[in-house]
Amino acid sequence: MAWGSTDRLGRWVQVVRSLLALGTFLTLVVNPAAILLHFPTGVVPDEYCGGVLGLGAFCVSPFDTDTTRLLLAAMCVPLLIGFLPAVTGPLHWYAAFTVASNTLGVEGGDQLTVNLSALLCLASFVDGRLWGWRPRRSGADRPLSNIWVGVILFAARLQVAYVYFEAAIVKLSNPLWSDGTAMWLWVQNGGFGATPAVSAALQSLLAHPAVAVAATWGTIALELFLCLTIVFASAPRRRLRLFALVCGILFHLAIAVVMGLVTFGVVMAAALLVALHRADDPLPRRAATESAPQREPETSILNGEPR
């Protein structure tokens, strides 16, 4: 999987699809309906089935909520393994839409999954591969489809950049974040998934004011850095984008460990990949290829693809 290639629907897009599908799949499989829905009566209330929300499976399914949950999880599997993404992408999108619309999600990744999945479904209309993992050697002979996919992926990039921008700006307006105590207070919250040992270690560490302030303001700075890198880092700035990707994934891994938001971390890893990847413009490269003498294609040591 090249970090930048002429094909805007390379195998890296399937990595993003699979991660998004994995997040929805884990949410549906791990959580019984009683936990996922939190409705004592076992029936989704009217306010969760009003308007467009009423199209969610928990509102229209004739089966009980647990059976519906497992059927939705099964709808994620084909895209997760990369089978016929142009068809199975919408199936996963509907499962993600149901989770975001009919359940009491609290970690924020469910709605982002819906948005990114919808954009990738639009991009997949020009992806006729039986398996999403199958490489497409070059996108130079598909300029129109590349333009279409490029616009869709640019919209996805802006969506992810906005998520980090809003997260940073909202924190700046909160006095607990602006005075540097937010991270110390977060680790006192027993409602998240940190183990007792991890929680005790973090409380001991963040008890030092300098560490608490650095962690609090460092979170804001990292979110702004990710936003700016997503928006302004061009295709040649590969090292910067790789650095941002690693920082972002480690950041969300830490959140998963401290707060137990595992599926949120999976979704944000997919979001960072789709936002920080750049595909080179195939048209100039094609012109240069036509004017240059032909030679045998080189093979990348990392991925074995012609480059």
N, C-alpha and C positions, 0 to 999 in steps of 0.2 A: 504494500500500500504506500504509494509515493506521497510525500508531503507537498503536494502541488503537482499537477499534471495537466495535460491538455484536455482530459475528459472530466466534465463536471458531474458525471454520474459514475465515478470510479468506485472501487470497492470500499473506499472510506465512507461513502454514503450508506452502504449496507451496515457498516459498523454502527453508524448513528441510528439507523432504523432498528437494529437489533438491541441496542442499549435502551431505546425508548420502549420497545416492546417488552424487554426484560423488566423494566421498572413497573409497567402496568401488570405484567404477569405475576410478579412477586407480590404486589399489593393485593391482587385478587386471590392468590393461592394461599398465602400465609395467614390472611385475616378472615376468620369466619364472618358470615353476614352479620351476626350479632355485634361484633366488634367494628366491622367496616361501616355499618349503617348507624349503630347507636340508637336505634329506635325501639323502645320497649315493646311496642305492639307487634313488631315484626313487619309492619306495613310502612311504606314510605309516605310521609305526610304530604298533604296537598301542596304545600309551599315548595316542595322539592320536585313537583311534577307539573308546575305551572308553565304555560307557554312552551318555549323551545325545550325546556328541561324535561317536559313530558315525553320527549322522544327517547329518553334514556331507557335502557333495558329493564331496570328495576321498576319502571312505571308501566311498561307495556308487556312484559313477559308474562305468559300464563303459568309459569313454573314458580316454585317457592324461591325465596331469595338466595339460598345456598346453591341450589341447582343453577339459577341464573348466573351466580358468581362464577361457578366452574365453567359454564358455557362461554362466558366472556373471557376467562383465562385461556380456554382452548382456542379462541379466536386470535389470540396473540401469538400462538406457537408458529404458524406458517411464516409470518414475517420475521420472527425471532431467528428461525433457521435459514432465512433468506430465500424462501420459495416464492416465485412469481410475485415480486414486490408490487407490480402495477395493480394486481388484484387483491393481494392480502394486506396491502397498506391501508385501504379503507376499512377493512375488518378490524384491524388494530385501532384505527382512529375511533371507531364507534365504541369499542371497549373503553378506550381512554376517556371519551366524551361521557360515557355513563358514569365512570368513577368520579369525574370532575363535577358532574351535574347532580347526581343522586345520592352521593355519600357526604360524610362530614370530614373531608380531608382537611388537615391542619398544617401540612408542611409546604404547600405552595407549588410543588413540582407537578401536580396533576394538571393544572390549567396550562402550564408551559408545555407539557407533553401533548395536550390537545392542539395547541397552536403550531408547534413544530411538526407534529404528525400531519396536520392538515396541509402545511406547506410542502412537505415531502411527498404527500399524495399527489399534489398538483405536479410536482417535478417528475413523479414516476409515470405520468401519462405517456412520456416519450421513452420509457425504459422497458423494452420488450424482452429482457433477459428472463429465462426460466429460473435461474439462480442469481440472486443479487451478488454473490461472491465471485461470479465469473467475471474476469477482467475484460474491459473494453479497451482495445489497444490504443485507439486514438479518437479524439473528438473532432479532428480537423475537417472531416468530411460531413459533419453534421452542424453547420453554423447556425441554422435556425433553431434547432432543438437546444443547442448550447446557449443561445441567447435567452430562450425561455427558461431553462434551468438556472442560468446565471441570475436572472431577475428574481426567481423564487428564492434562491439561496442567499441573495443579498437581503431580501426581506427577512429571512430567518436570522441573518447576522444582526440586523437592526433590532429585532425582537430580543435577542439575547443581550445585546449591548444595553438596551433599555432596562432589562431586569437588573443588571448590575448597577446602572446609573441610579435607578430609583432606590435600590437597596441602600446605596451609599448616602444619597441625599436625605432620605427619610431618617437615617441614623443621625445625621448632622443636626436635624431639628429636634432630636430627643435629648433632654438634659442628661439622662443616664449615660448616653453615648458620648455627648460632648464633654462631660466631666471625667470620662475615663473609667467609670465604675461598672459599665454594662456587663463586661465579661465576668467580673467577679460575682455579680448578681445572677447571671445565667447559670453558673455552676452550682448555685445553691438551690436551683429549681429541681425538685425531685420528679417532676412530671416527664422528664426526658429519659433517654435510654442508656445513660452512662452507667457502667458497673460501679459498685461501691468503691472498688480499689481505684479506678480511674477518677471517679468523682473526688475521692479523698486526696489524691495526688494533685489534681488541678486546684482544689481549694487551698492546699498548702502552698502551691506555686503562686497562685493569683492573690494570696494574702499580702504579698509584697506590692505596695502601691505602684512602683515603677513598672513591674511586670504587668499588672492589671491595665495600666494606662497604655503601655506598648501594645498589648494584645488587642485592646479595644480600638485604638486608633490605627493599628496595623490592619485590622479587618476592613476598616473604611478605606484606607489607602490601597489595599489590594483590590477591592471592588472597583475603585476608580481606575486603577491601573488596567484591570481586565477590560473595562468598558472602553478606555481610550485605545488599547491595543486592538480590540476587535474592530473599532471604527477606522483607525488610521494606519494600522500596520499593513503595508502593501505586500504583494507576492514575493518580492526579493528579500523581505525581512523575515526569513524563515527562522533564524535563531531566536529572534525576539518572540515570534509567535509560539515556537516550541517551549521557550522559557515560560511564557504566560500560560500555556496549556498545562505544563507540569505544576506550576504554582497553583493554578485553579483546581486541578484534580487533587493535589495534596490538601488544599484548603477544605474541599468538600469531603475528603476522606476523614479529616479531623472532625468535621461536623458530624459525620456518620458515627464515629467512635464516641464522641462526647454526648451527642443528643439522640443517638439511635436512629437517625434519619437516613437509613441505608438506601431506600428507593429514591429519595431526593438526590443523593449523591450520584446514583446511576444516571438519573435524568440530566443532572447538571454536567456530568462528564460528556454525555451526548451533545448537550447544548454548546459546550466549549469547543468540541471537535467541529461541529458544523459552523461555528462562528469564526474560528481561527484558521480553518483550512482555506487555502486560496488555490484556484485553478488558473493556470496561465491562459492568456488569450490565445486560442489556436490559430487565428487568422494570420498574424505576423509570422508565426513559426511555419505555417504552411507555405507562405510566399518565399521565405528564406530557404525552405527545403527544395522548392522547385528550381531555384537559381543556383543551389549549391550542388557539387558533384555527389553522386550517390555513393554511399558506403554502407557496410554492414552495421546493423544496429548494435549498440552496446547493451550490455545487460547489467542491471543494478544488482549489486551484491546483496542489498537489503531485501529486495522483494522479487528478484528474478524476472521483472518486467522489462520490455524494451524501453529505452528512454531516449 
